[in-house]
């Protein structure tokens, strides 16, 4: 494994970025395609929803707020009056594992296919001590456990759709971040003994900054592990750094953090192009399953430390992606 510096990779993903390579002009008609975008009614998710709805997709905006989803739906319909697509709200709270199975049941009661699941929603730097409904660190719960359970429960429908869909078109995409380069703790991801039972959970006694970076490393790992486990069933999985963007993700940032970040933030639509590439570009084939997408739509890589953490032990790595999957399974098993 060649050595790749987090500093250098982070700078490359922040400055002098190439133009988007896959936009609404390349997307093509999405009539008949069914897509879920978590957090699809705000920020980057909304911009992606706009691109997809304009291409006639059936689109589920998944999240906690029916009010925000209603406003987003009205705006999307106003902006794209000629769309023959359909917009639906899917209530799910990724920070409450109890809400996820009912959301999947509600979805599968209405739909017989799922072409793309975009795990877009997330939280960054919430107030210190913020916990999920089940008592886990809020960033780990919202960014890792919740998306894992949602994806796992939707997997049968994804696999069934892949049987008749064009090869490589059924996908799950996961939200990485520049945080995997600049915010993660040494070693990328760590575990600790669970407070109840004999199992383990993702390590929680880190500062807010590192907790976010660790959660994003976990997303990259889940993207790879999903590809390893489900690629044989026709499901393509990849993760992406959307880029440094103006979005609701900074809602918990301090005034100083917002001022400091301001000069390197781009419009949210550019992040939507990154996500569009990950979910729809023909460049991501089954041979590229598990890849990492950089702004604003290019297949790239991450630092050597994360690569080693992800690699299986028999390949000379640390096997953390495989272990993360098992940890997430145990955390989420009571809610399946």
C-alpha positions as CSV (number, residue, x, y, z in Angstrom):
1,X,0.0,0.0,0.0
2,X,1.5,3.3,-1.0
3,X,1.6,6.1,1.5
4,X,-1.0,8.8,0.9
5,X,-1.1,11.8,3.2
6,X,-4.3,13.1,4.7
7,X,-3.0,16.7,4.4
8,X,-2.3,16.4,0.7
9,X,-5.5,14.5,-0.1
10,X,-7.6,17.0,1.9
11,X,-6.0,20.0,0.0
12,X,-6.7,18.2,-3.3
13,X,-10.3,17.8,-2.3
14,X,-10.6,21.5,-1.3
15,X,-8.8,23.6,-3.8
16,X,-8.4,23.6,-7.6
17,X,-11.3,21.2,-8.1
18,X,-12.2,20.0,-11.6
19,X,-15.5,20.9,-13.2
20,X,-18.5,18.5,-12.5
21,X,-18.3,15.5,-14.9
22,X,-21.8,14.2,-14.5
23,X,-24.7,16.7,-14.4
24,X,-28.4,16.9,-15.3
25,X,-27.3,17.0,-18.9
26,X,-25.8,13.5,-18.7
27,X,-28.4,12.0,-16.3
28,X,-31.1,10.9,-18.7
29,X,-34.7,10.2,-18.1
30,X,-35.5,8.5,-14.8
31,X,-39.1,7.6,-15.5
32,X,-40.0,4.4,-13.5
33,X,-36.9,4.7,-11.3
34,X,-37.6,4.7,-7.5
35,X,-35.1,6.5,-5.3
36,X,-34.8,7.3,-1.6
37,X,-32.7,10.3,-0.5
38,X,-32.3,10.6,3.3
39,X,-32.4,14.3,4.2
40,X,-33.7,15.0,0.7
41,X,-35.7,18.1,1.7
42,X,-32.7,20.3,2.7
43,X,-29.2,21.3,1.6
44,X,-27.3,18.9,-0.7
45,X,-30.1,16.4,-0.5
46,X,-32.6,18.9,-1.8
47,X,-30.3,19.9,-4.7
48,X,-30.0,16.2,-5.6
49,X,-33.8,15.8,-5.3
50,X,-34.2,18.7,-7.7
51,X,-31.9,17.1,-10.3
52,X,-33.7,13.7,-10.0
53,X,-37.3,15.1,-10.0
54,X,-36.6,17.2,-13.0
55,X,-35.6,13.9,-14.7
56,X,-39.0,12.3,-13.8
57,X,-37.9,10.1,-11.0
58,X,-40.2,8.7,-8.2
59,X,-38.5,10.2,-5.2
60,X,-38.8,9.6,-1.5
61,X,-37.6,12.4,0.7
62,X,-36.7,10.6,3.9
63,X,-36.3,12.4,7.2
64,X,-37.9,13.6,10.5
65,X,-39.8,16.7,9.3
66,X,-43.0,16.4,7.4
67,X,-43.3,20.2,7.4
68,X,-39.9,20.6,5.7
69,X,-40.7,17.8,3.2
70,X,-44.0,19.5,2.3
71,X,-42.3,22.8,1.7
72,X,-39.6,21.1,-0.4
73,X,-42.2,19.2,-2.4
74,X,-44.1,22.4,-3.2
75,X,-41.0,24.2,-4.3
76,X,-39.8,21.3,-6.4
77,X,-43.2,21.0,-8.1
78,X,-43.1,24.7,-8.7
79,X,-39.6,24.6,-10.1
80,X,-40.2,21.6,-12.4
81,X,-43.9,21.9,-13.6
82,X,-43.3,19.5,-16.5
83,X,-41.9,16.7,-14.4
84,X,-43.9,13.4,-14.6
85,X,-42.1,12.2,-11.5
86,X,-43.6,11.7,-8.1
87,X,-42.5,13.1,-4.7
88,X,-43.2,11.3,-1.4
89,X,-42.3,11.9,2.2
90,X,-40.9,8.9,4.2
91,X,-40.8,9.5,7.9
92,X,-37.7,8.2,9.5
93,X,-35.4,9.4,12.3
94,X,-31.9,8.0,11.9
95,X,-31.2,8.9,15.5
96,X,-34.0,6.6,16.7
97,X,-33.6,3.0,15.6
98,X,-37.3,2.3,16.5
99,X,-38.5,4.4,13.6
100,X,-36.5,2.7,10.8
101,X,-38.3,-0.7,10.4
102,X,-41.7,1.1,10.3
103,X,-40.3,3.4,7.6
104,X,-39.1,0.5,5.5
105,X,-42.5,-1.3,6.0
106,X,-44.3,1.9,4.8
107,X,-42.1,2.1,1.8
108,X,-42.3,-1.5,0.7
109,X,-46.1,-1.4,1.1
110,X,-46.2,1.2,-1.7
111,X,-43.2,0.3,-3.9
112,X,-42.1,-2.9,-5.6
113,X,-38.6,-1.7,-6.5
114,X,-35.8,0.5,-5.2
115,X,-33.1,1.6,-7.7
116,X,-30.9,3.8,-5.6
117,X,-30.6,4.5,-1.9
118,X,-28.7,7.7,-1.1
119,X,-27.6,7.8,2.5
120,X,-27.2,11.6,2.4
121,X,-28.5,12.7,5.8
122,X,-26.1,13.3,8.7
123,X,-25.2,15.5,11.7
124,X,-22.0,17.3,12.4
125,X,-20.7,18.8,15.7
126,X,-24.0,18.8,17.7
127,X,-23.9,20.2,21.2
128,X,-21.5,18.1,23.4
129,X,-23.2,15.2,25.1
130,X,-26.0,14.9,22.5
131,X,-27.3,11.4,22.5
132,X,-29.6,9.3,20.3
133,X,-33.0,7.9,21.4
134,X,-31.1,4.7,22.3
135,X,-28.4,6.5,24.3
136,X,-25.6,6.4,21.7
137,X,-23.5,9.4,20.7
138,X,-25.6,11.4,18.3
139,X,-23.1,11.6,15.5
140,X,-22.4,7.8,15.5
141,X,-26.1,6.9,15.8
142,X,-27.3,9.3,13.0
143,X,-24.4,8.9,10.7
144,X,-23.6,5.2,11.2
145,X,-26.1,3.0,13.0
146,X,-29.2,4.5,11.5
147,X,-28.1,4.3,7.8
148,X,-26.8,0.8,8.4
149,X,-30.1,-0.4,9.6
150,X,-32.1,1.4,6.9
151,X,-29.8,-0.1,4.2
152,X,-29.9,-3.6,5.7
153,X,-33.7,-3.6,5.8
154,X,-34.0,-2.3,2.3
155,X,-31.4,-4.8,0.9
156,X,-34.0,-7.5,-0.1
157,X,-35.8,-5.0,-2.3
158,X,-32.5,-3.7,-3.8
159,X,-31.4,-7.2,-4.6
160,X,-34.8,-8.0,-6.2
161,X,-34.7,-4.8,-8.3
162,X,-31.1,-5.7,-9.5
163,X,-32.4,-8.9,-11.0
164,X,-34.2,-7.0,-13.8
165,X,-32.5,-3.6,-13.8
166,X,-29.5,-2.7,-16.0
167,X,-26.2,-4.0,-14.7
168,X,-24.6,-1.7,-12.2
169,X,-27.6,0.6,-11.9
170,X,-28.9,-0.5,-8.5
171,X,-26.8,1.3,-5.9
172,X,-26.4,2.3,-2.3
173,X,-24.3,5.4,-1.7
174,X,-22.8,6.6,1.6
175,X,-21.9,10.1,2.8
176,X,-18.1,10.4,3.4
177,X,-16.5,13.7,4.0
178,X,-13.3,15.7,4.0
179,X,-13.5,14.7,7.7
180,X,-12.0,11.3,6.8
181,X,-8.8,13.2,6.0
182,X,-8.8,16.1,8.5
183,X,-11.0,15.1,11.5
184,X,-10.6,11.4,12.1
185,X,-8.6,10.1,15.0
186,X,-5.3,8.2,14.3
187,X,-6.4,4.7,13.2
188,X,-9.6,6.1,11.6
189,X,-12.0,4.1,13.7
190,X,-12.0,2.5,17.1
191,X,-14.3,0.4,19.3
192,X,-15.1,0.1,23.0
193,X,-17.0,-2.3,25.2
194,X,-20.7,-1.8,25.2
195,X,-22.2,-0.4,28.4
196,X,-24.7,-3.3,28.4
197,X,-24.0,-6.9,27.4
198,X,-20.7,-8.3,26.2
199,X,-20.5,-6.7,22.8
200,X,-18.7,-3.7,21.4
201,X,-19.8,-0.3,20.0
202,X,-18.0,2.4,18.1
203,X,-15.8,4.3,20.4
204,X,-17.5,7.4,21.9
205,X,-15.1,9.1,24.3
206,X,-13.5,11.3,21.6
207,X,-14.0,15.1,21.1
208,X,-16.8,16.3,18.9
209,X,-14.4,16.9,15.9
210,X,-13.0,13.4,16.0
211,X,-16.3,11.8,16.6
212,X,-17.5,13.3,13.3
213,X,-14.4,12.2,11.4
214,X,-14.7,8.7,12.9
215,X,-18.4,8.5,11.8
216,X,-17.4,9.5,8.2
217,X,-14.6,6.9,8.2
218,X,-17.3,4.4,9.2
219,X,-19.5,5.4,6.3
220,X,-16.6,4.8,3.9
221,X,-16.1,1.4,5.5
222,X,-19.8,0.5,5.2
223,X,-19.7,1.4,1.6
224,X,-16.8,-1.0,1.0
225,X,-18.2,-3.8,3.1
226,X,-21.6,-3.5,1.5
227,X,-19.9,-3.9,-1.9
228,X,-18.0,-7.0,-0.6
229,X,-21.1,-8.6,0.8
230,X,-23.8,-7.7,-1.8
231,X,-21.9,-7.2,-5.0
232,X,-22.6,-10.7,-6.1
233,X,-26.3,-9.9,-6.0
234,X,-26.0,-7.0,-8.4
235,X,-25.9,-4.2,-5.8
236,X,-23.2,-1.5,-6.4
237,X,-22.1,0.4,-3.3
238,X,-19.8,3.5,-3.0
239,X,-19.1,6.4,-0.7
240,X,-18.4,10.0,-1.5
241,X,-17.0,13.2,-0.2
242,X,-19.5,15.7,-1.5
243,X,-17.1,18.6,-1.1
244,X,-17.0,21.5,1.3
245,X,-20.4,23.1,0.9
246,X,-22.9,25.6,2.3
247,X,-25.5,23.4,3.8
248,X,-27.6,22.6,6.9
249,X,-24.7,20.3,8.0
250,X,-23.1,23.4,9.6
251,X,-26.2,24.3,11.6
252,X,-24.4,23.3,14.9
253,X,-21.2,25.1,14.0
254,X,-20.1,28.0,16.2
255,X,-19.9,31.5,14.8
256,X,-16.1,31.2,14.7
257,X,-16.3,27.9,12.8
258,X,-18.7,29.3,10.3
259,X,-16.4,32.3,9.6
260,X,-13.4,30.0,9.3
261,X,-15.1,27.6,6.9
262,X,-16.7,30.3,4.8
263,X,-14.0,30.9,2.3
264,X,-13.7,27.2,1.3
265,X,-17.4,26.4,1.0
266,X,-19.1,26.0,-2.3
267,X,-22.8,26.1,-3.3
268,X,-24.7,22.9,-2.3
269,X,-25.5,22.1,-5.9
270,X,-21.9,21.1,-6.5
271,X,-22.2,18.5,-3.8
272,X,-25.4,17.2,-5.5
273,X,-23.3,16.7,-8.6
274,X,-20.9,14.5,-6.6
275,X,-23.8,12.5,-5.3
276,X,-25.3,12.2,-8.8
277,X,-22.0,10.8,-10.1
278,X,-21.9,8.3,-7.3
279,X,-25.5,7.1,-7.8
280,X,-25.8,7.3,-11.6
281,X,-22.6,7.7,-13.5
282,X,-21.8,4.8,-15.9
283,X,-18.1,5.1,-14.8
284,X,-19.0,3.3,-11.6
285,X,-19.3,-0.3,-12.9
286,X,-19.4,-3.5,-10.9
287,X,-15.6,-3.6,-11.2
288,X,-15.5,-0.3,-9.3
289,X,-17.8,-1.5,-6.6
290,X,-16.8,-0.1,-3.2
291,X,-15.0,2.9,-4.8
292,X,-14.7,6.4,-3.3
293,X,-16.0,9.5,-5.2
294,X,-14.4,12.9,-4.8
295,X,-15.8,16.4,-5.7
296,X,-17.4,17.0,-8.1
297,X,-17.6,13.6,-9.6
298,X,-14.4,11.6,-10.0
299,X,-13.3,8.2,-8.7
300,X,-10.5,8.8,-6.2
301,X,-9.0,7.5,-3.0
302,X,-8.4,8.2,0.7
303,X,-5.4,8.2,3.0
304,X,-3.3,5.2,3.5
305,X,-4.3,4.8,7.2
306,X,-8.0,4.5,6.3
307,X,-7.0,2.1,3.5
308,X,-5.2,-0.1,5.9
309,X,-8.0,0.0,8.4
310,X,-10.5,-1.1,5.7
311,X,-8.3,-3.9,4.3
312,X,-9.0,-7.4,5.5
313,X,-6.5,-8.9,8.0
314,X,-5.6,-11.6,5.5
315,X,-4.6,-8.9,3.1
316,X,-2.3,-7.2,5.6
317,X,-4.9,-4.8,6.9
318,X,-6.7,-4.2,10.2
319,X,-10.1,-5.7,9.3
320,X,-12.0,-2.7,10.8
321,X,-14.6,-2.6,8.0
322,X,-15.6,-6.2,8.6
323,X,-15.7,-5.7,12.3
324,X,-17.7,-2.5,12.0
325,X,-20.4,-4.4,10.1
326,X,-20.6,-7.0,12.9
327,X,-20.7,-4.2,15.5
328,X,-23.5,-2.4,13.7
329,X,-25.4,-5.7,13.3
330,X,-25.3,-6.3,17.0
331,X,-26.4,-2.8,17.8
332,X,-29.2,-2.8,15.4
333,X,-30.4,-6.4,15.7
334,X,-33.1,-5.7,18.3
335,X,-34.7,-3.2,15.8
336,X,-34.7,-5.5,12.7
